Amino acid sequence: MSDLFESIKQGLSEAIEYERGNLPETRIDKLTITPIRIHNSEDVKKIRKRLNMTQKLFAAALGVSVKTVEAWESGVNTPSGIANRMLELLSQDNTLLERCSVVARQ
């Protein structure tokens, strides 16, 4: 029973040190996440045009349907969660899709 007790005690001690960030391989970084910006129809159209893409190409690059892009640009629907994050990244870096090999210029 003594070995079991020592094992549990060691595990709890390590858990406490981990929580405190004292174990070198478990250093805890503090991050701040920028809130997701909601993009409106004009934003979507502006981003797409700045990328010099048709609605069809833009939809394919984002992994959504052409109808989705049309609905965003007409204001019928608005992009949600991950789509808004991706649109924000594209608004800040118009080379992102090329750098990540999503699109290639020919």
Contacts in CASP RR format, 6 or more apart in sequence:
PFRMAT RR
TARGET T0000
AUTHOR 0000-0000-0000
METHOD contacts of the structure
MODEL  1
MSDLFESIKQGLSEAIEYERGNLPETRIDKLTITPIRIHNSEDVKKIRKR
LNMTQKLFAAALGVSVKTVEAWESGVNTPSGIANRMLELLSQDNTLLERC
SVVARQ
14 23 0 8 1.000
17 23 0 8 1.000
18 26 0 8 1.000
21 27 0 8 1.000
21 28 0 8 1.000
36 81 0 8 1.000
36 84 0 8 1.000
36 85 0 8 1.000
36 88 0 8 1.000
37 84 0 8 1.000
37 88 0 8 1.000
38 78 0 8 1.000
38 79 0 8 1.000
38 84 0 8 1.000
39 47 0 8 1.000
39 72 0 8 1.000
39 78 0 8 1.000
39 79 0 8 1.000
39 84 0 8 1.000
39 87 0 8 1.000
39 88 0 8 1.000
39 91 0 8 1.000
40 75 0 8 1.000
40 78 0 8 1.000
41 72 0 8 1.000
41 73 0 8 1.000
41 74 0 8 1.000
41 75 0 8 1.000
41 78 0 8 1.000
43 87 0 8 1.000
43 91 0 8 1.000
44 69 0 8 1.000
44 72 0 8 1.000
44 73 0 8 1.000
44 79 0 8 1.000
44 87 0 8 1.000
45 73 0 8 1.000
46 91 0 8 1.000
47 87 0 8 1.000
47 90 0 8 1.000
47 91 0 8 1.000
48 55 0 8 1.000
48 58 0 8 1.000
48 69 0 8 1.000
48 73 0 8 1.000
50 91 0 8 1.000
50 94 0 8 1.000
51 58 0 8 1.000
51 90 0 8 1.000
51 94 0 8 1.000
51 97 0 8 1.000
53 61 0 8 1.000
55 66 0 8 1.000
55 69 0 8 1.000
55 70 0 8 1.000
55 73 0 8 1.000
56 66 0 8 1.000
57 103 0 8 1.000
58 69 0 8 1.000
59 65 0 8 1.000
59 66 0 8 1.000
59 68 0 8 1.000
59 69 0 8 1.000
61 97 0 8 1.000
61 102 0 8 1.000
61 103 0 8 1.000
62 69 0 8 1.000
62 83 0 8 1.000
62 86 0 8 1.000
64 83 0 8 1.000
68 77 0 8 1.000
70 76 0 8 1.000
71 77 0 8 1.000
72 78 0 8 1.000
72 79 0 8 1.000
79 87 0 8 1.000
89 96 0 8 1.000
90 96 0 8 1.000
90 97 0 8 1.000
93 99 0 8 1.000
96 102 0 8 1.000
97 103 0 8 1.000
98 104 0 8 1.000
98 105 0 8 1.000
END
